[in-house]
Amino acid sequence: MLEHPKVELLTVNRDDANDPLSAWSKHAFELDGAEWPSVEHYYQAMKFEDAGYREQIRHAEHPKQAVKLGHAKFKKRRKDWKKNSVTYMIRGTYTKCRTHREVADKLLESGEIKISNLTMYDYFWGSGRDMRGKNNYGKVLMAVRDKLNEEAAG
Protein backbone atom coordinates (compact mmCIF):
# COMPACT_ATOMS: atom_id res chain seq x y z
CA MET A 1 0.00 0.00 0.00
CA LEU A 2 1.37 3.43 -0.99
CA GLU A 3 1.53 6.11 1.66
CA HIS A 4 0.71 9.66 0.66
CA PRO A 5 3.09 12.29 2.00
CA LYS A 6 1.46 14.64 4.48
CA VAL A 7 1.14 18.11 2.99
CA GLU A 8 1.29 21.01 5.41
CA LEU A 9 -1.39 23.55 4.72
CA LEU A 10 -2.37 26.86 6.28
CA THR A 11 -6.04 27.54 5.74
CA VAL A 12 -7.48 31.02 5.67
CA ASN A 13 -10.92 32.31 4.94
CA ARG A 14 -10.80 35.49 2.89
CA ASP A 15 -14.00 36.82 4.47
CA ASP A 16 -13.20 36.16 8.16
CA ALA A 17 -12.91 39.68 9.59
CA ASN A 18 -11.20 38.27 12.73
CA ASP A 19 -8.28 36.70 10.84
CA PRO A 20 -5.47 39.22 10.22
CA LEU A 21 -4.62 37.44 6.95
CA SER A 22 -8.16 37.86 5.67
CA ALA A 23 -9.05 40.52 3.09
CA TRP A 24 -11.88 41.51 5.44
CA SER A 25 -9.71 42.20 8.50
CA LYS A 26 -9.90 45.80 9.64
CA HIS A 27 -6.26 46.76 9.17
CA ALA A 28 -6.40 50.18 7.54
CA PHE A 29 -3.71 51.28 5.08
CA GLU A 30 -3.05 54.11 2.66
CA LEU A 31 -2.92 53.43 -1.05
CA ASP A 32 -3.70 55.42 -4.20
CA GLY A 33 -4.20 58.61 -2.20
CA ALA A 34 -6.81 57.29 0.25
CA GLU A 35 -7.02 55.37 3.51
CA TRP A 36 -8.79 52.03 3.13
CA PRO A 37 -10.39 50.26 6.12
CA SER A 38 -9.65 46.81 4.68
CA VAL A 39 -8.19 45.11 1.62
CA GLU A 40 -11.73 44.14 0.62
CA HIS A 41 -12.85 47.79 0.58
CA TYR A 42 -9.90 48.64 -1.68
CA TYR A 43 -10.43 45.64 -3.95
CA GLN A 44 -14.16 46.27 -4.43
CA ALA A 45 -13.67 50.00 -5.07
CA MET A 46 -11.01 49.41 -7.70
CA LYS A 47 -13.59 47.67 -9.90
CA PHE A 48 -14.97 51.08 -10.85
CA GLU A 49 -13.65 54.18 -12.59
CA ASP A 50 -16.35 56.36 -10.99
CA ALA A 51 -14.46 58.17 -8.19
CA GLY A 52 -17.66 58.99 -6.30
CA TYR A 53 -18.73 55.37 -6.25
CA ARG A 54 -15.24 54.26 -5.12
CA GLU A 55 -15.59 56.71 -2.23
CA GLN A 56 -18.98 55.23 -1.34
CA ILE A 57 -17.38 51.78 -1.19
CA ARG A 58 -14.41 53.08 0.80
CA HIS A 59 -16.78 54.49 3.42
CA ALA A 60 -18.84 51.30 3.75
CA GLU A 61 -19.14 50.38 7.43
CA HIS A 62 -18.23 46.72 6.96
CA PRO A 63 -16.39 44.73 4.26
CA LYS A 64 -19.64 42.84 3.61
CA GLN A 65 -21.26 46.13 2.59
CA ALA A 66 -18.26 46.94 0.37
CA VAL A 67 -18.75 43.56 -1.36
CA LYS A 68 -22.45 44.28 -1.89
CA LEU A 69 -21.62 47.65 -3.47
CA GLY A 70 -18.89 46.01 -5.54
CA HIS A 71 -21.41 43.56 -6.97
CA ALA A 72 -23.86 46.29 -8.00
CA LYS A 73 -25.32 45.51 -11.41
CA PHE A 74 -26.23 49.14 -12.13
CA LYS A 75 -22.61 50.35 -12.08
CA LYS A 76 -20.27 49.74 -14.96
CA ARG A 77 -17.02 47.97 -14.11
CA ARG A 78 -13.75 49.10 -15.60
CA LYS A 79 -12.94 47.36 -18.87
CA ASP A 80 -9.63 45.90 -17.66
CA TRP A 81 -11.04 44.48 -14.42
CA LYS A 82 -10.86 40.74 -15.20
CA LYS A 83 -7.27 41.10 -16.36
CA ASN A 84 -6.18 43.14 -13.32
CA SER A 85 -8.35 41.97 -10.41
CA VAL A 86 -5.68 39.74 -8.85
CA THR A 87 -3.12 42.55 -9.14
CA TYR A 88 -5.36 44.84 -7.05
CA MET A 89 -5.75 42.13 -4.41
CA ILE A 90 -1.96 41.71 -4.30
CA ARG A 91 -1.40 45.50 -4.02
CA GLY A 92 -3.87 45.82 -1.17
CA THR A 93 -2.59 42.77 0.70
CA TYR A 94 1.07 43.76 0.31
CA THR A 95 0.39 47.33 1.46
CA LYS A 96 -1.57 46.05 4.47
CA CYS A 97 1.38 43.84 5.42
CA ARG A 98 3.86 46.71 5.00
CA THR A 99 1.62 48.93 7.15
CA HIS A 100 0.93 46.41 9.92
CA ARG A 101 4.03 44.52 11.05
CA GLU A 102 1.97 42.01 13.05
CA VAL A 103 0.10 40.95 9.90
CA ALA A 104 3.36 40.56 7.96
CA ASP A 105 4.85 38.56 10.85
CA LYS A 106 1.87 36.21 10.91
CA LEU A 107 2.21 35.65 7.17
CA LEU A 108 5.97 35.12 7.41
CA GLU A 109 5.50 32.63 10.28
CA SER A 110 3.79 30.31 7.81
CA GLY A 111 7.21 29.58 6.33
CA GLU A 112 7.06 27.75 3.04
CA ILE A 113 3.78 25.88 3.53
CA LYS A 114 0.94 26.14 1.07
CA ILE A 115 -1.83 28.58 1.95
CA SER A 116 -5.37 27.75 0.92
CA ASN A 117 -8.49 29.87 1.01
CA LEU A 118 -11.00 27.25 2.07
CA THR A 119 -14.42 28.15 0.76
CA MET A 120 -17.26 25.93 -0.31
CA TYR A 121 -18.50 27.85 -3.34
CA ASP A 122 -15.73 30.19 -4.46
CA TYR A 123 -13.69 28.50 -7.15
CA PHE A 124 -11.79 31.64 -8.17
CA TRP A 125 -10.45 33.00 -4.87
CA GLY A 126 -10.85 29.73 -3.01
CA SER A 127 -10.35 26.03 -3.32
CA GLY A 128 -14.04 25.17 -3.57
CA ARG A 129 -15.62 22.24 -1.80
CA ASP A 130 -13.79 19.69 -3.95
CA MET A 131 -10.37 21.42 -3.73
CA ARG A 132 -10.38 22.02 -7.52
CA GLY A 133 -10.68 25.80 -7.27
CA LYS A 134 -7.95 28.17 -8.42
CA ASN A 135 -7.18 29.28 -4.83
CA ASN A 136 -6.14 32.72 -6.07
CA TYR A 137 -6.36 34.28 -2.60
CA GLY A 138 -4.01 31.63 -1.21
CA LYS A 139 -1.68 32.37 -4.14
CA VAL A 140 -1.88 36.10 -3.37
CA LEU A 141 -0.82 35.48 0.23
CA MET A 142 2.05 33.22 -0.86
CA ALA A 143 3.24 35.82 -3.42
CA VAL A 144 3.16 38.57 -0.79
CA ARG A 145 5.00 36.28 1.62
CA ASP A 146 7.69 35.65 -1.02
CA LYS A 147 8.06 39.41 -1.63
CA LEU A 148 8.37 40.13 2.11
CA ASN A 149 10.99 37.38 2.43
CA GLU A 150 12.90 38.82 -0.55
CA GLU A 151 12.92 42.26 1.04
CA ALA A 152 14.09 40.88 4.37
CA ALA A 153 16.94 38.99 2.70
CA GLY A 154 18.23 41.80 0.56
N, C-alpha and C positions, 0 to 999 in steps of 0.2 A: 504494500500500500504506500503510495506517495504522500509525503507530508508537504503541506503548503507552508511556505515561510510566512511568519507573522509580519504583517505590514503595520508599522506605527502610523497612526493617523490622528491629527488634531481636528476635531469637528467644531465648526462655528455655525451660527445661524445669523445670516445677514440682517435679519430684522429683529434681533434680540437687543432691545435698547439697554439692557444691563450688562452686556458683554462689551468690553472696551474694543474688541476687534471687529465688532459689528458696524455696519454702515449706519445703523440707527443710533449708535451710542452718542450721547450728548457731550461731545468733545469739540468745542467750537474752534475754528481756525480761520485765518484770513487768506483769501485767494481771489484773484481777479478783481481786486479793489473792493471786496465786501467781506464781512464776517459771516460765516456760515455756522449754524448751530450743530449741524451734523453732516457727514459725508452724503447721506441720503438727500438732504435738502439741496446740497450743491449739485448732485447728480441729476435730480429731477428738474431743477431750474435750468440746467444747461441744455435740456432738450429743446428749448425755445429761444428764438431770437428776440422776442418781445420783452424789452427790459422791464416794463411794468409788471408783466406776468411773472418774470423771474423774481422780482422783488416780492410779489405776493407769495410765491413758494418759499422764498427765504424767510419770510416772517411767519410761516405756518407754525402753530404751537407745538406740533408733534410730527416726527418723521412720517407717521401714518397719513397725516393730512397732506404732507408734501407729496407723498406717493399718489394720493387721490387727485391732487391738482396736476401732477405730472402725467396722469392717465387721461386727462380731459380730452374728450373727442372734439370739442368745439375750438380747440386751439391747434394751430398748425405747427408741427414739429419742424426743426431745422432739417434741411435736405440731407446733410451729411451725418445725421444722427446715428444710423445703424453702423456706419463705418467707424465712428469715433466714440461710441458709447463706453466701451471698455477703457479707452484712454482717459475719459473724464472720471471714471471710477478710480483708476490708478492715481490720477493727479490729486483727487480729494483724499484718498487713503494715505498716500505718501505725505501730503501736507499735514494731515492730522497727526501722523506719527512724528513728523519733525517738530510739530508744535507741542505735543504732549509726550514727554520722555517715557512716562509710565506705559503708554500704549506701545511705543516702539520697543521698550524692554520686554513687554509681554509677547510681542511678535517674535523678537529675537530669541527668546527663551525656547521657542518651539524648535530651534536647531534646524535640522535638515528634513524633518518629517513632513509628509504630505499634509496639506490642509484641505479639508473638504467642507463645503457649505451644504450641510445636510438639510434638504427640503424635500417634501413629498411631491410637489407639483411643478417646481421650477427647474426646467431642464436647460435653461441658459445660464443663470447665475449659480444654480445648484446642481446636485448630483441626481436629483429625482429619486423616486421611491425604488427604482431598480438599479440605481448607481450607474446609469448610462448617460446621465446628463453631462453637459460640457464643464460644469464646475468652474465657471469663469470667475466667480468671487474668490474661490479658493486659490485660483491661479493669480488673481490680483494680489492677494495677501502674500503669496510666495514670491512674486516679482518684487514687491515692496521690501520684503525681508531680504532678498538678494541685494537690492540697491543699498539698503541700510548697512548690510554686512560689508559691501564694497567700500562704502564711505568710511566705515570704521577701520578697515584694513589699510586704506591708502590716503 
